[in-house]
Structure formats: structure tokens, C-alpha cells
């Protein structure tokens, strides 16, 4: 049974969905764009027998607080928000962080900056910042695949993406829906979340707050912002990657050992960026199996 509530995260109130025994090991799930807690509904149901599962609406999304200042969505602030939110549920224990897309970008940063709070990291189609910087610098294909970011950051993007019943926003999920993985009721749930006052601005502000810009066509890649030591992840990490991702190309998972010494990469040849919807049972079973293997 999925329960709903609100918890404080600094000055914000974050809505969350939860399942399982509060005394069981904590799994904290972070969704991506343009999602909300609902992305993890299957995992909340599947894993609640053995884990305390908590999936918040991240700042700016659905029923959570929606700061209007772009700077409030800087990664450092969001890391602090996740730490404050997790404190409500972790009871001074370490927890496993599981994340997709933008939630995964935040989870990579969280693992780098706050490794003392987590014991495991599971990433689903979200690129490590070092790998993303490398791919944008060396891969014209990745640069081209990332051009949508400029559209989302543009002034007036909210009206453009809300037009025609959020047609442009739904477009990213359209193929997944056409393949039967999302239905009419799911679309209603997404539209309801996107229609919350201030939600689109909050969602797009994650992109507007990015420090690293994809180069525009014909432009040189941006200057290096990070060094390897500053990007090292020192917790055991599983990366699940749908290889049909058209936004984050397969090169994004090459050479992760450079920054993540204890990494296992599971490539899924027929999975896309939206593998969480396409193969929910596989995702749940993979999470369960990998966590159990570490307890042996």
C-alpha cells in the first residue's frame, strides 16, 4: 500500500509517496524530468516487502514546493534538500539512493558530496558529470542529442510546452506510450502533475540552473569545469542503462571506472531512456538482486 505525506527539506515542503515497514532498510527514489514520484509506483509496490521505499516529488515538481528563483535549483542546494529530506526517514542509518534522469544527475552529485549518508547508489539512464563533459567535448552526436536543453531553458518555454494539452511535454514519452507501456490514465496523471501552479517553471528551472551548457551547433565545447578527484564516487554503484536512449547516447556509460571505482554497468539492449516504464519488473528485480548480492 502506497502512503502519501509531506516532509520538510530546509525551507521547502516535499510531497512523497512511501511503502513498506519504516524500520526496514531505506530506499530513496529520485525521479527525472518531466516526471514525479509516480515514475516509481511499480518499485514502491514490488519492493515494499523488504524495504522502506520513499519517492518524493523533487523541488519544483507536482505537489512539492516550487521556488521561483533559478539559483534555488543549483545542485549544491538540491543536495542539501535531499540530505534534509532523507533525515526524516533514515533514522541515522545509511540508505540506498536510486535515481533516473535528472534525479540521477542529482544522485551522482549527492554520492560525490555526501557519501557518508549512503551505502549504495543505483543509477538508471543518468550520466555521470565527468562522462557528460567528456562526451559533449568529443562526440558531435551527443552534442546534437543534447540540443533540446537549449529549448527547455529558453524564455517562454512554459507556454510552448503547455500548449495543446502539453503535447510537446508528452512527446518525450509518446513512443513509450505507443508501445503500450503508458496508458490514458498515466497520461492524465502526468498532465495533472504538470498543471500544478508553478510546476512547469520549477521543472524547467532545473535546466536553467545547469552550470555546463551543451555546445550549440558549430561552437566549441565548453571549458572543463571539473577534475577527476572532485568527481569520484566512493560507494558501490550499479548503473542500469537502456541502450536505445536517444538523449544520452551509449558513450555516456563508457569508462565510468575512471570516476566510480566500484561500478557495475548493466546494459539493456532493447531499453530506452524510459526503461523504468518499459521494464518495471526487470528494474525491481535487478534492484533487489543487486542489493541482496552485497549482503552475502
Helices and strands as residue ranges (DSSP letters): E 3-9, E 12-19, E 25-30, G 37-40, H 41-46, E 51-56, G 70-73, H 75-90, E 95-100, H 101-113, G 115-117, E 118-124, H 129-138, H 140-145, H 148-153, H 157-178, H 184-194, H 199-208, G 229-231, E 236-242, G 250-253, G 256-258, E 263-268, H 275-278, H 280-293
